[in-house]
Amino acid sequence: MITLATMIALGLAAGLHGALYGAYKDSPHESFLMRRFVREIAVAVTIAFALPWVYSPTTTQSAFVLYLAVFALTRIATEFWKLFVRVEPQGEFRIPTQIHWMTGVVHNPVLRLALGFGFLASIFGIGALGTLVSDSWPRALHGLVVGLSIGIAEAIAGGYKDGSIEGFSWPKFAKSPTFGALGGVIASGHTADDVFLLLAAIGSMRMFLELLFKIVVREYAPGKFRSMTGPFTEWVARRRLFLTPYALTWLLYVLLSSHVTW
């Protein structure tokens, strides 16, 4: 049984992983913003604290699955906030950070929230479809289907969000389905709960995508910014300080994943 203290620790680790990644990629463009760094951790810890109260099977899950689930829910919560709630000037961005349509950024708050709830409903819908998979299927195949499904959904959303600005790319489109399927197979060896299978698949998918295509790639610059080189050039060197603790959160991933149940 997972204790509350363990949940809080996993929340801290999951939040730290996301905060370090965000600080590393954005600091040359926006400088290091402590409020955003702390926000990511606070959201993750809050989710970790609340999850056992909201969904009782939480306490029976492995620490690995919970680590990924809290990370996934934190990413979902922050994306919901940025796309559908937060209002910020868009002039400095090449790709809008708020939800946008063919005619431009959606400013109507009611319409933005409605689209946001549609975003959440799509995740719920994919989770519900996962429950229709026959129990006679091998668990790894079940995980592959669930992970592939959420990966395709993310690729379609990303293809629209970014493709309408910078053009559609099949290699870029294929990334989320590929790592979603991989995440689903990994998660299937650690949980028999369909809700946590989906969340853990999302968590692994996002972690692998961010590591391999945004951290490892040299001189990567987030596509939302107009310039490849940000104005805060001092952070190009300083941001290396984030890499060691970021690597430790990956070490935690590896250690927690070492116990497979299938």
C-alpha positions in Angstrom: 0.0 0.0 0.0 1.3 3.4 -1.0 1.5 5.9 1.9 0.7 9.6 1.7 4.3 10.4 2.3 5.3 8.3 -0.7 2.7 10.0 -2.8 4.0 13.4 -1.8 7.6 12.3 -2.6 6.5 11.0 -6.0 4.7 14.3 -6.6 7.8 16.2 -5.9 9.9 14.1 -8.2 7.3 14.3 -11.0 6.9 18.0 -10.6 10.7 18.5 -10.5 11.1 16.5 -13.8 8.6 18.8 -15.6 9.9 22.0 -14.0 13.5 21.2 -14.9 12.6 20.4 -18.5 10.6 23.6 -18.9 13.4 25.7 -17.3 16.0 24.1 -19.6 14.2 24.7 -22.9 12.7 28.1 -22.2 15.3 30.0 -20.1 17.3 31.3 -23.1 14.0 32.8 -24.4 12.2 33.9 -21.2 15.0 33.8 -18.6 14.5 31.5 -15.5 11.1 32.2 -14.1 10.9 30.9 -10.5 7.1 31.2 -10.3 6.7 28.8 -13.2 9.3 26.4 -11.8 7.5 26.4 -8.4 4.1 26.2 -10.0 4.9 23.0 -11.8 6.1 21.3 -8.6 3.1 22.7 -6.6 0.6 21.3 -9.2 2.3 17.9 -9.1 2.3 17.7 -5.3 -1.3 18.8 -5.1 -2.3 16.1 -7.6 -0.3 13.5 -5.7 -2.0 14.5 -2.5 -5.5 14.5 -4.0 -5.3 11.4 -6.2 -5.9 8.7 -3.5 -9.0 10.6 -2.3 -10.4 10.9 -5.8 -9.6 7.4 -7.1 -9.4 4.7 -4.4 -7.3 2.1 -6.5 -4.4 4.6 -6.3 -3.0 3.1 -3.1 -2.7 -0.3 -4.7 -0.5 0.9 -7.7 3.2 0.7 -7.9 5.4 3.7 -7.3 6.5 3.6 -10.9 2.9 3.9 -12.2 2.1 6.6 -9.8 5.2 8.6 -10.7 4.1 8.5 -14.4 0.4 9.1 -13.6 1.2 12.2 -11.5 3.5 13.5 -14.2 0.9 12.9 -16.9 -1.9 14.6 -14.9 0.4 17.6 -14.2 1.1 18.0 -17.9 -2.6 17.7 -18.6 -3.5 20.3 -16.0 -0.8 22.8 -17.1 -1.6 22.4 -20.8 -5.3 23.0 -19.9 -4.3 26.2 -18.0 -2.1 27.5 -20.8 -4.3 26.7 -23.8 -7.8 27.3 -22.4 -7.6 29.6 -19.4 -4.5 31.8 -19.2 -4.4 35.1 -21.1 -1.0 36.4 -22.1 0.2 38.7 -25.0 0.8 36.6 -28.1 3.0 39.0 -30.1 6.3 37.4 -29.2 5.2 33.9 -30.2 5.3 32.3 -33.7 3.0 29.6 -32.6 0.3 30.9 -30.2 0.3 29.6 -26.6 -3.4 29.9 -26.4 -5.8 27.8 -28.3 -6.2 29.1 -31.8 -8.3 28.4 -34.9 -7.8 29.1 -38.6 -8.8 32.7 -38.1 -6.4 33.3 -35.1 -6.3 33.0 -31.4 -9.6 32.2 -29.6 -10.3 35.0 -27.1 -13.8 34.2 -26.0 -13.4 32.7 -22.5 -16.6 30.6 -22.7 -15.6 29.1 -26.0 -12.0 28.5 -24.8 -13.4 26.6 -21.7 -15.7 24.6 -23.9 -12.8 23.6 -26.1 -10.8 22.8 -23.0 -13.5 20.4 -21.7 -13.6 18.8 -25.1 -9.8 18.3 -24.7 -10.4 16.5 -21.4 -13.3 14.6 -22.8 -11.1 13.2 -25.6 -8.6 11.8 -23.1 -11.5 10.3 -21.1 -12.9 8.8 -24.3 -9.7 7.1 -25.2 -9.5 5.7 -21.7 -13.1 4.4 -22.1 -12.2 2.8 -25.4 -9.3 1.0 -23.7 -11.8 -0.8 -21.4 -13.4 -2.4 -24.4 -10.2 -4.4 -25.2 -10.9 -8.1 -24.4 -9.3 -9.5 -21.3 -8.1 -12.4 -23.4 -5.6 -10.2 -25.2 -2.0 -10.3 -23.9 -1.5 -7.4 -21.5 1.3 -6.0 -23.6 -0.9 -5.9 -26.6 -3.6 -4.1 -24.5 -1.0 -1.5 -23.5 0.2 -1.1 -27.1 -3.4 -0.3 -28.3 -4.1 2.1 -25.5 -0.7 3.9 -25.9 -1.0 4.0 -29.7 -4.5 5.5 -29.4 -3.5 8.3 -27.1 -0.4 8.9 -29.2 -2.4 9.2 -32.4 -4.8 11.6 -30.7 -1.9 13.8 -29.5 -0.3 13.7 -32.9 -3.5 14.9 -34.5 -3.8 17.7 -32.0 -0.2 18.7 -32.4 -0.4 18.4 -36.2 -3.2 20.9 -36.1 -1.7 23.2 -33.5 1.8 23.4 -35.1 1.1 22.3 -38.6 -1.2 25.2 -39.3 1.8 27.5 -38.7 4.9 25.6 -39.8 3.5 23.0 -42.1 2.6 19.3 -41.7 5.4 16.8 -41.2 4.9 13.0 -41.2 8.1 12.2 -39.2 7.0 14.7 -36.6 3.5 13.3 -36.6 4.8 9.7 -36.1 6.7 10.6 -32.9 3.7 10.6 -30.5 2.1 7.3 -31.8 5.5 5.6 -31.6 6.3 6.7 -28.1 2.7 6.3 -27.0 2.8 2.7 -28.1 6.1 2.2 -26.3 4.8 3.9 -23.2 1.7 1.7 -23.2 3.7 -1.5 -23.5 6.0 -0.4 -20.6 3.0 0.5 -18.4 1.2 -2.7 -19.2 3.8 -4.6 -17.2 3.1 -2.6 -14.1 -0.6 -2.2 -13.7 -3.9 -4.0 -14.4 -6.0 -0.8 -14.0 -7.1 0.7 -17.3 -7.1 4.3 -15.9 -3.5 4.0 -14.7 -2.5 2.2 -17.9 -3.6 5.2 -19.9 -2.0 7.8 -17.5 1.3 5.9 -17.3 1.4 5.5 -21.1 0.9 9.3 -21.4 3.6 9.9 -18.8 6.2 7.8 -20.5 5.3 9.1 -23.9 5.8 12.7 -22.8 9.0 12.0 -21.0 10.6 10.2 -24.0 9.5 12.8 -26.5 10.8 15.7 -24.4 14.1 13.9 -23.7 15.0 12.7 -27.1 13.7 15.5 -29.3 14.1 18.6 -27.0 16.8 17.9 -24.5 19.2 15.7 -26.4 18.9 17.6 -29.7 21.6 20.3 -29.7 20.6 23.9 -30.0 16.9 23.0 -29.9 14.6 26.0 -29.6 10.9 25.7 -28.9 8.9 26.3 -32.0 6.5 28.7 -30.3 9.3 31.4 -30.2 10.0 33.5 -33.3 13.8 33.3 -32.9 16.0 30.2 -32.6 18.3 32.2 -30.2 16.7 33.9 -27.2 17.6 37.2 -25.8 18.8 35.8 -22.5 22.0 34.3 -23.8 23.5 33.9 -20.4 21.1 31.1 -19.8 22.5 29.1 -22.7 25.3 28.1 -20.3 23.6 28.5 -17.0 20.8 26.0 -17.9 23.3 23.2 -17.8 22.7 23.3 -14.0 19.3 21.8 -14.6 20.7 18.7 -16.4 22.0 16.8 -13.3 18.8 16.9 -11.3 16.9 16.2 -14.5 19.0 13.1 -15.1 18.3 12.0 -11.5 14.6 12.1 -12.2 15.3 9.7 -15.1 17.3 7.5 -12.8 14.3 7.3 -10.6 12.2 6.3 -13.6 14.7 3.4 -14.4 14.9 2.2 -10.8 11.1 2.3 -10.3 10.5 0.5 -13.6 12.8 -2.4 -12.7 10.0 -4.5 -11.2 7.7 -5.8 -14.0 4.7 -7.9 -13.1 3.8 -9.6 -16.4 
